[in-house]
Amino acid sequence: MKTLSTLIAGIVLGAILVIYMLHRIPLDADNRLPSISSIPPVPPPATSTVDLQQPVVPELAAAASATPASATPSDAGVPPGQLLMPVAGIAIDQLSDTFGQPRGSERRHEALDIMAPKGTPVLAVADGKLVKLYTSKPGGLTLYQFDPTEKVAYYYAHLDHYATGLDEGRQLKRGDVIGYVGSTGNADPAAPHLHFAVFELGPEKHWWEGTAVNPYPLLTGKK
């Protein structure tokens, strides 16, 4: 008799729980329990496609894909117009060919001076290895880069500061930010600019010496 009472009590308690749960679960428009397929899926988390290795400079997109004006090889082994503009936001028609201009009575300018506001990003003109970070009295904060063949060197001078994380031996890619325009060294503080030079290396491959080549046609495709 006691077992029967316990069974009946269990049945009654179970019925009460079922009725309670039915009142707790929301029904759809037809008074039916919602199906799993009607529950909207949880969207996946957003993913980032930002390249953390290299800062993005929008002005470079057109320059990087531009067709060179000429394919005639230069004395430096670099086709004219194949080097990227080393200062962000500067157009070809803003350049002046300052190569060979007199500097005092004893020397000539063996580079291009590219005028730009202080802090403007300076970009690697081509792929190649960063071989020297150097500070000198005339050039101020400077950077020397070899091309992949190590026959040509690129020289960037009067930098305000280097890009974060640069070290000698790093393989640079065309368009990498390597520093920022400044007026260190003997540059006029009122006229910040990048002093950019190209020179052919000798067999010793000394980063500090070589035969100067006019960078103007290498950047513009113009002679």
C-alpha positions in Angstrom: 0.0 0.0 0.0 2.9 2.3 0.8 4.6 1.5 -2.5 1.4 2.4 -4.4 1.1 5.7 -2.6 4.7 6.6 -3.5 4.1 5.7 -7.1 0.9 7.9 -7.3 2.7 10.8 -5.6 5.6 10.5 -8.2 3.1 10.5 -11.1 1.4 13.6 -9.7 4.7 15.4 -9.1 5.9 14.6 -12.7 2.6 16.0 -14.2 3.0 19.2 -12.2 6.6 19.6 -13.5 5.5 19.0 -17.1 2.7 21.6 -16.8 5.1 24.1 -15.3 7.7 23.7 -18.0 5.0 24.0 -20.8 4.1 27.4 -19.4 7.8 28.5 -19.2 8.7 27.6 -22.8 7.5 30.3 -25.4 5.4 28.9 -28.2 5.5 30.1 -31.9 2.5 31.6 -33.7 0.8 28.2 -34.1 1.2 27.4 -30.3 3.9 24.9 -31.1 7.3 24.5 -29.5 10.0 26.3 -31.5 12.2 24.0 -33.6 16.0 24.1 -33.7 15.9 25.3 -37.3 13.9 28.4 -36.4 16.6 29.6 -34.0 18.9 32.2 -35.8 22.5 31.1 -36.0 25.1 33.1 -34.0 27.3 35.0 -36.5 31.0 34.2 -36.4 33.4 36.7 -34.9 34.7 39.3 -37.2 38.3 38.7 -38.5 40.9 41.3 -39.3 42.8 41.5 -42.5 45.2 44.3 -41.5 48.8 43.6 -42.2 50.6 44.3 -39.0 54.0 44.0 -40.5 53.9 47.0 -42.8 52.1 50.4 -42.3 49.6 51.2 -44.9 50.2 54.3 -47.1 47.2 54.8 -49.4 49.2 57.0 -51.8 51.5 54.1 -52.7 48.8 52.0 -54.5 49.0 53.9 -57.8 52.7 54.3 -57.8 53.4 50.7 -57.0 51.4 49.5 -60.0 52.3 52.2 -62.5 53.8 51.2 -65.8 57.3 52.6 -66.2 57.7 55.3 -68.8 60.8 53.6 -70.3 62.4 50.2 -70.3 65.9 51.3 -71.3 68.4 50.1 -68.7 70.4 52.8 -66.9 74.0 52.8 -66.0 73.1 51.6 -62.6 71.3 48.5 -63.9 67.9 49.8 -62.7 65.4 50.5 -65.5 64.2 54.2 -65.6 61.0 54.7 -63.7 61.3 51.4 -61.8 62.1 52.9 -58.4 59.3 53.8 -56.1 59.0 57.4 -55.0 60.8 57.4 -51.6 58.6 60.1 -50.0 54.9 59.3 -49.5 52.5 61.6 -51.3 55.0 63.2 -53.6 54.1 63.1 -57.3 56.7 62.8 -60.1 56.0 66.3 -61.4 56.9 67.7 -58.0 60.5 66.5 -58.4 63.4 68.7 -59.5 66.5 67.3 -61.0 69.1 68.6 -58.5 71.7 66.0 -59.4 75.0 67.7 -60.4 74.1 71.2 -59.1 77.0 73.0 -57.5 77.4 72.9 -53.7 79.9 75.5 -52.8 83.0 75.9 -55.0 84.4 72.4 -54.6 81.7 69.8 -55.0 78.5 68.9 -56.8 75.3 67.5 -55.6 75.2 63.8 -56.2 71.6 63.2 -55.1 68.0 64.4 -55.3 66.6 66.7 -52.6 62.9 65.8 -52.2 61.1 68.5 -50.2 58.3 67.4 -47.9 56.9 68.3 -44.4 58.8 67.0 -41.4 57.5 63.6 -40.4 56.4 62.5 -43.9 57.0 58.8 -44.3 60.1 57.7 -46.2 59.7 54.5 -48.2 62.1 51.9 -49.5 62.4 52.4 -53.2 62.9 48.7 -54.0 63.4 45.4 -52.4 66.8 44.8 -50.7 68.8 44.5 -47.6 69.2 47.3 -45.0 73.0 47.3 -44.5 73.7 50.3 -42.4 72.0 52.7 -40.0 74.4 55.6 -39.6 74.6 59.1 -38.2 77.0 61.6 -39.7 77.6 65.3 -39.5 76.6 66.2 -43.0 73.9 63.6 -43.5 72.4 63.4 -40.1 70.4 60.3 -39.5 70.9 58.1 -42.6 70.1 54.7 -43.9 72.0 52.6 -46.6 70.2 49.8 -48.5 71.6 47.4 -51.1 69.5 46.1 -54.0 69.0 42.3 -54.2 72.0 41.9 -56.5 74.2 44.0 -54.2 75.5 46.0 -57.2 73.5 49.1 -56.3 73.1 51.0 -53.1 70.3 53.5 -52.1 71.1 56.2 -49.6 68.5 58.1 -47.5 69.7 61.1 -45.5 68.5 63.9 -43.1 65.9 61.6 -41.6 64.1 62.9 -38.5 63.8 59.4 -37.1 63.8 55.8 -38.2 60.7 53.6 -38.4 60.1 51.4 -35.3 61.8 48.0 -35.3 64.5 48.7 -38.0 67.8 46.8 -37.7 70.8 46.2 -39.9 70.5 43.1 -42.0 66.7 43.3 -42.4 65.3 42.5 -45.8 63.2 45.5 -46.9 60.3 45.3 -49.3 59.5 48.0 -51.8 57.2 50.5 -50.1 58.2 49.6 -46.5 58.2 52.7 -44.2 61.9 53.1 -43.1 61.9 56.5 -41.6 60.5 60.0 -41.7 61.5 63.2 -43.4 63.6 65.6 -41.3 66.4 68.1 -41.3 69.1 66.4 -39.4 72.8 66.9 -40.3 73.6 70.0 -42.3 70.1 70.4 -43.7 68.2 73.7 -43.2 65.7 73.2 -40.3 63.3 75.5 -42.2 63.4 73.2 -45.3 63.0 69.6 -44.3 63.6 67.1 -47.1 64.9 63.7 -48.1 68.4 63.6 -49.6 68.2 60.5 -51.8 71.2 59.1 -53.7 71.9 56.0 -55.8 75.4 54.7 -56.4 77.0 51.7 -58.0 79.0 49.5 -55.6 82.5 48.5 -56.2 83.7 44.9 -55.9 84.4 45.4 -52.2 80.7 46.4 -51.7 81.5 49.1 -49.2 78.3 50.8 -48.1 80.0 54.2 -47.8 81.5 54.5 -51.3 80.6 54.0 -54.9 79.9 55.7 -58.2 77.1 58.2 -58.0 74.1 57.7 -60.5 71.4 60.3 -61.1 68.2 59.1 -59.3 65.9 61.4 -61.3 65.4 59.1 -64.4 65.2 56.0 -62.2 62.2 57.6 -60.3 60.5 59.4 -63.2 61.5 57.6 -66.4 62.6 61.0 -67.7 66.1 61.8 -68.9 
